[in-house]
Structure formats: structure tokens, C-alpha cells
Amino acid sequence: MSKDEFLTLALRNPVNVAILDELHRLALPDAWLVAGCLVQTVWNVLTGRPIGHGIADYDVFYFDPDTSWEAEDTVIRTLHARLAHLGAKVEIRNQARVHLWYPGKHGLPYPPLTRSTDGIDRFLTENTQLGVRPAADGNFDVYAPHGFDDVAKLIVRPNRAPNFSIANYEAKAARWKTLWPELTVIAAGA
């Protein structure tokens, strides 16, 4: 699967398109629509399921050096207000702040990041290490350090990032396997 094919399929989800349009309007710094909502939209197209099947939420990353909770909360409230009409759960996180709360929530270390794509690189699965953002020319930038082969072949593979949790990976993969039985899940120990 090429980048253009991936993007065409991911943009068949009108919620993805609406979020990307809003990210363009808001001009948040280093803002990306990321992870499962992109991959799962493609899986749904490839397997003939309804476009929103199994998509639990839509994740947005941005990177603002202002690491105050108040600044992030303002962005969260603004984006939620602008996207409320979608009826979708949208999770917005300033990647400059993750190291402040992640260890307490997950019990794992999390070093400070320098850009949003650093956060994408730390996802539990390689196939969800994806991001799309509006580009200045009206097109889209796509971040995909592992390409699109696993997405196209419906393969779930662990990412060995420093914060990797076998239990979290296995739980996520098991949930996905019930929703998309066609998936091939690579064992965490493989």
C-alpha cells in the first residue's frame, strides 16, 4: 500500500476529515491526527465493515512548549466544542506534557519528548505508528516510520519502545482481534 492509497482510505472516514479540517483552522503547533482511527478506518474499508466500526476514539497530538495543565485544558475544551457535532470521542494531548503524568498513570518511565512524532514513535504497535496532518499546500503530511505494509496486510506487530508493556499490548491486540478477526497478531515475545 502506498502513502496515497493509505491516505485515500483513511480519509473515507468523515470524522477523520472533520478533525483534520479543524486542526487546520486552529493551527495548533505540530498537530497530528494519529493512531487507531486512521488504521482502523483502513481496516474497515478493506474488510467491508462500516467506516466507524470498532473505533473507540480519535487521538490528536500537538506539541506546545507551554506544559501547564491550563493551556492544554484550553485546547481540549476548544477542540471538543468545535467537534461536539461529530458525536465522537476525541482525545487531545500536548506531547510536551506527557512525561509529567505518564509515569504516575502507567507506572512506566517516559522521557520528555521534543515533537509530536516522538509520541507516535512510542505507540504499543508498529501499525498504529501513523499520523496525518494538514500541510500548508492544502494537502496532507503523513508520518509512517514503518510504512503501510502491516496496515494493508492487517498485521498487528509490537513496538519495542522503552515504555512497552506486554500486558497492554496483549489486551489491545485481543480487543482488536475480536473486532477484526482477519488480523494476524504477532506475539509480544516473537
Secondary structure, 3 states (H helix, E strand, C coil): CCHHHHHHHHCCCHHHHHHHHHHHHHCCCCCEEECHHHHHHHHHHHHCCCCCCCCCCEEEEECCCCCCHHHHHHHHHHHHHHHHHHCCCEEEEECCCHHHHHHHHHCCCCCCCCCHHHHHCCCCEHHHCCEEEECCCCCEEEECCCCCHHHHCCEECECCCCCCCHHHHHHHHHHHHHHCCCCEECCCCC
